[in-house]
Amino acid sequence: MSATPTVLVTGAGRGIGRSVVELFSDSAWRVVAGVRDVAAAQEAYAGRENVHVVHLDVRDAASVRAGVAAAEELAGGALTCLVSNAGYAVLGAVEDADLEVVREMFDTNFFGAAAVVQAALPAMREAGRGSVVFVSSIGARLSNPLLGMYHASKYALSAMAEALAIECRAFGIRVVAIEPGMVDTDFPKATRPTGALSRGEGPYLPLLAELRQGFGAWRERNPTSPDVVAMPVLGAAESPEGPFRIPVGDDAMLLARARETITDDSAWQDELLGFLQIDWPRRTAAPPP
């Protein structure tokens, strides 16, 4: 590739997004970091001449259009790669989760990702090259209790990405879903409680306590760094071929294999609760009156 390749990374201010930006920068790419807090990102990337910070809020259509246009101007045309990374989680029981809060999460995790793709893809299709890399989660293959709404957004993202991969194959564009397991970032702090759990009440409080302990133990067993997640993102951008789904981390690969081999749903639920070290018993439903 004679010209400098250009990548746009959304959610580039911290965590996995920041690691992705830094790895692409170190690999001689021109990097456009799409963020909401421009001043903080400019400070974070000071001294990296090949990193350009633009305001890009995936929930705002005008911001998406302007951010992608700025990235394409820097690229001198179509982007070489789009990395869709922006996202966060909502914590709550399905029974009483605040659906407005859930909709706001979907605006970022799903509709925001779709909006950026729609803005960037036409030029990539006309150029007949490029890659779209979604930073998803192993949670696109399984649903942890009290995080069902978050996982629903990741399942939706994977469904869209899979269709996109088929749609784009005739235009020389590779589509990839990166699926890390537990990543050592501040992502848990950004998780937003909702429903009764946000008020410290309700019948699912004992499950929440066990879930927090289970996640803490999971993090100690499998502390995957965001730098490790960034490597297959770069690999997907630089290679024209490879798998659609790429699990990252020993935990992600273990869960992916278990999900593929355990076909009975009840057995899978027990397997997942065992992995999480959660004792949440099953009670047989009472017969109808």
Secondary structure, DSSP 4 states (H G I P E B T S, - for coil): --SPPEEEEESTTSHHHHHHHHHHHHTT-EEEEEES-HHHHHHHTTT-TTEEEEE--TT-HHHHHHHHHHHHHHHTSS-SEEEE-----EE--TTT--HHHHHHHHIIIIIIHHHHHHHHHHHHHHHT--EEEEE--GGGS---TT-HHHHHHHHHHHHHHHHHHHHHGGGT-EEEEEEE-SBSSSHHHH-EE-GGGGGT-STTHHHHHHHHHHHHHHHHH--B-HHHHHHHHHHHHH-S---SEEEESHHHHHHHHHHHH---HHHHHHHHHHHHT------PPPPP-
